[in-house]
Every structure is written in C-alpha cells, then in structure tokens.
C-alpha cells in the first residue's frame, strides 16, 4: 500500500498516529486496548511474553512491550491513548511518559513544566482569562 506524504512527516520528534503507522502496529494496539479490562491487565502482569504471543505481537513490537519502552512503542505506531492503558496501571504517570518521550528524567520534565508555566496567569489575564492558542 502506498501512503501519501504529509508535511508533518518531517517534524522531528513527531509520531503522528496515521494509517502509515497504524496499519503495521495493529497487533500492539489491540494488545494495549485489551488492557482496559482488569482481568487482561492481570494476565499481562502474570506473563507479558505469553500475553504478547496471544495478540501476535512479535519482533521489535514485542521487545518494546517487554522492556517498557514507551517511546519505542510510540515510534512504532502505538496509539498514545492505548499506551496509557499499559503505563498508568503499572505505576508510570503521564509525566513519566512525557519524560521518557523526551529522553530526560521525570524530575527534569517537571521542572521544565513549571518553568514553561511561569507567567501563565498574566498571559491568560491579558487574553481575557482563557487560552485561545
């Protein structure tokens, strides 16, 4: 199948969940979505390798799942919302994931968030009390 080139393909560090990424990553996304169910989360924690096999998750996809490589899974086409189904119940916060995506520590990520938020109240007040981009 030929995928159309998009301007966003050339943005460094951007992994858009589009057809080009979604198609080959169907199995990993099916596995991640299944973690909505508590019994499936238990089965995954009991034997993650067997759980991968159950969903046909193989090769680099399986390696990323078994090593908790969230950025790797994202790069491979994991849907970020489905990825949260694996991360959060296993004790990884959204900030932990954000830090991993940037290759920095969670503490550094949190400091960066605080730094970026400095003066936000003044900006919002000047714009009428809400953010409109």
C-alpha positions in Angstrom: 0.0 0.0 0.0 1.3 3.5 -0.9 0.9 6.1 1.8 0.7 9.8 1.0 3.5 12.1 2.2 2.4 14.8 4.6 4.1 17.9 5.9 4.1 16.5 9.4 6.3 13.6 8.4 9.3 15.9 8.6 8.7 17.4 12.0 11.5 15.9 14.3 10.2 14.0 17.3 6.6 13.9 15.9 5.0 10.5 15.6 1.6 11.1 14.1 -0.8 8.1 14.5 -1.9 7.9 10.9 -2.6 5.0 8.5 1.1 4.5 7.7 1.9 3.8 11.4 -1.5 2.3 12.4 -1.5 -0.5 9.8 1.6 -2.4 10.8 1.0 -1.7 14.5 -2.5 -3.3 14.7 -1.4 -6.1 17.0 0.3 -4.0 19.6 -2.6 -1.6 19.6 -5.1 -4.5 20.0 -3.0 -5.7 23.0 -2.8 -2.2 24.5 -6.6 -1.7 24.1 -7.3 -5.0 25.8 -5.7 -3.6 29.0 -9.0 -1.7 29.6 -10.1 -4.9 31.3 -8.7 -5.7 34.7 -8.5 -9.4 34.0 -6.4 -8.7 31.0 -4.1 -6.4 33.0 -3.6 -9.3 35.5 -2.9 -11.8 32.7 -0.4 -9.3 31.2 1.4 -8.8 34.5 1.5 -12.6 35.1 3.2 -13.4 31.8 3.8 -10.4 29.5 5.5 -12.7 26.9 2.6 -15.1 26.6 0.2 -12.1 26.5 2.2 -10.7 23.6 2.0 -14.0 21.8 -1.8 -14.2 22.4 -2.1 -11.0 20.4 0.5 -11.8 17.8 2.9 -9.0 19.0 6.3 -10.0 17.7 9.7 -8.7 16.9 10.6 -5.1 17.7 7.0 -4.6 18.9 7.3 -7.4 21.5 10.8 -6.1 22.6 9.3 -2.6 23.2 6.4 -4.0 25.2 8.6 -6.3 27.3 11.1 -3.6 28.1 8.5 -0.9 28.8 9.9 1.2 26.0 7.1 3.7 25.8 8.8 6.0 23.3 9.8 2.9 21.2 6.1 1.8 21.1 5.0 5.3 20.2 7.6 5.4 17.3 6.4 2.0 16.2 2.8 3.2 15.9 1.3 2.6 19.3 -1.7 4.9 19.9 -0.8 7.2 22.7 -4.2 6.7 24.4 -3.9 3.0 24.3 -0.3 3.2 25.5 -1.7 4.9 28.7 -3.7 1.7 29.3 -0.3 -0.1 29.8 1.6 2.7 31.5 -0.7 4.1 34.2 -1.8 0.9 35.9 1.9 -0.1 36.1 2.8 3.0 38.0 4.0 5.2 35.2 2.5 8.7 35.3 1.8 10.8 32.3 4.8 12.9 33.4 6.9 9.8 33.5 5.9 9.0 29.9 6.5 12.6 28.8 10.0 12.5 30.3 10.7 9.2 28.5 9.4 10.6 25.2 12.0 13.5 25.6 14.8 11.3 27.0 15.0 13.2 30.3 14.2 12.3 33.9 10.8 12.8 35.4 12.2 15.4 37.7 13.7 17.4 34.8 10.4 17.1 32.9 8.5 18.5 35.9 11.0 21.4 36.3 10.5 22.2 32.6 6.7 22.2 33.0 7.0 24.6 35.9 9.4 26.9 34.0 7.1 27.0 31.0 4.1 27.8 33.2 5.8 30.9 34.8 3.8 34.0 33.9 0.9 32.0 32.5 -1.6 33.7 34.8 -0.6 37.1 33.4 -0.8 35.8 29.8 -4.3 34.4 30.4 -5.5 37.6 32.1 -4.3 39.7 29.2 -6.2 37.4 26.8 -9.4 37.6 28.7 -8.9 34.7 31.1 -8.7 31.8 28.7 -6.2 30.2 26.3 -7.1 30.5 22.7 -3.8 29.5 21.2 
